[in-house]
Amino acid sequence: MGSSRREFLRWLAAGGTGMALGGLLPGTAAAEAGTIVVLAHVTLIDGTGSAPRRDVSVVLVGDRIAWVGSGRVPETTGARVIDGRGKYLIPGLWDMHSHGVDLEDIVPPLHLAHGVTGVREMWGYAENRATKGKIERGELLGPRVVLASGIVDGPVTLLAPPLLQVSTEAEARAAVRAEKAAGAELVKIYSYLGPDVVRAVADEARAQGLRFSGHWPYKLSHLEVSDLGQHSLEHFFGVSIHCSSRRDEILARLRTTPYDPEAPRDFFNLARRLEFESATTYDRGVARAYFERLRCNGTWHSPTLTINRVVTQPAETHQRDPRLKYVPADVRESWAKGIERFAPKTPEDIALQERYYQETLRLVGVAHEAGVGLIGGTDCLNPYTFPGSGLHEELAFLVEAGLSPVRALKTVTGDAAKFLGREGTSGTVAVGKEADLVLLDADPAADIRNVAKIDTVITRGRILGKAERRRMLDAVEAAANRPATNARIRSLARRGCCC
């Protein structure tokens, strides 16, 4: 290392320009082993929700942010300097409801090429645990992965294996303990769990130091599972019911209608129909009390508007999407079959589901205004929900729901990190944070769609410029055209359900 670099590192350690690093950098030896990168004169949108700051420079040492400020950057001979004039720097994005990271030659590179440097993988099983290990050991280039447990559901279920089906409180507790031992970072619950079993999951998760998230378990209300500590409710299922003047009547009907093991989808179809109908019976007072209870309990919503939009549109809407070239043929075929289960077909169904979707958008805005935490996720690898680029769609939908572009970005950066308990290391552009960043060619605060105009992605301090990202996408396209794909992902896509 040259003397100027050693001097710069000493200057940083001493707290250059008053911004002391303390114990946040990985240490002198680790910093010396890494490169120094200067992102010079960018407009910074830092993930906190603050207004953009112009003419800011950011210095990276290895895989950490070492300095953020305006004015003259210290001399660092040999540093790589990226001219950020006319460009916009944001934190790396988090897809907070993702699937299929174990499809290693498709999903991880698609995420990174589109600026998604972290994912919450919402279905834990052996293959994606192995993929996470490869990423963390540096054997595979991919996003950071927060891994859920296997999905925990009742003896009647809509899902196929791998699945944790439990009937009793003892089985539920044993499943939580086993998943903790296997490396799960949260417990994922599903729709058909009985009330006593949900309570056992909640209690055992707490005892094991885990949070639990997932679907709305139909036999309990959102308020009950929020009181039990459910950390996030996925897909916005049931929100229109819980904001309806008919709430108590509808919930009573769901509680007293049994699941049919011979026709398990019948109950799901009933719940969806009641959701569609409840979109016309919104009650402001009921909604206010509902969102306030969730806010006080710290229960977040993960609306996954991307998949919700897909399933409320006619199937043919999606069949010419140019991104399909990045999806293996067998998955494309299964998507086409799976969407038939959900997509509206008659003019009446199309109108009904469009009304429901528009009410969902409105209620996302109401939740935001009420102070309920929102995290952005796509449910990618469900039909026509694409890894990476799907999160750009999610951001656009959040803006359509009433969030400002800067606030929408916060849901997948600073808020995502806060939700995950990673706010000390991730989610915002600040000294000591992980060097996961995206440099854009246009201003996302002016138009959220500009988040797709990527110049450079930085993941763990590694620079992915336009040429390297183009090579990554070409490699994904080639992989998608190979005959063999991951059987686990084929199974997920074939079912075509929101997981």
Protein Blocks (a to p, Z undefined) as FASTA:
>chain_A
ZZklmmmmmmmmnopghiagkjmbgbjklmmmpccdddehiacdehnopacdehiacdde
hjbcfbdcehjddddehiacddfehiacddddddfbdghklmmmlmmmmmmmnopabdcd
fbdcfklmmmmmmmmnopagcddddddddddddfbdfbdcdddddfbfklmmmmmmmmmm
nopabdcddfklcfklmmmmmmmmmmnopaceddddfkbcfklmmmnopabdghhioklm
mmcfklmmmmmmmmmpccdfklmmlmmmmmmmmmmmmmmmccfklmmmmmmmmmmnopac
dfklmlmmmmmpcfklmmmgfklmmpcfklmmmmmmmmmmmmcfbfklmmmmmmmmmmmm
mmmmmmmmnopacdddehgoiahiaehjlmmmmmmmmmmnopafklmmmmmmmmmmmmno
pmmmgoiacehiacdddddfbdfklomklmmmcfbdceehiacdfklmmmmmmmmmmmmm
pmbdcfklmmmmmnopaZZ
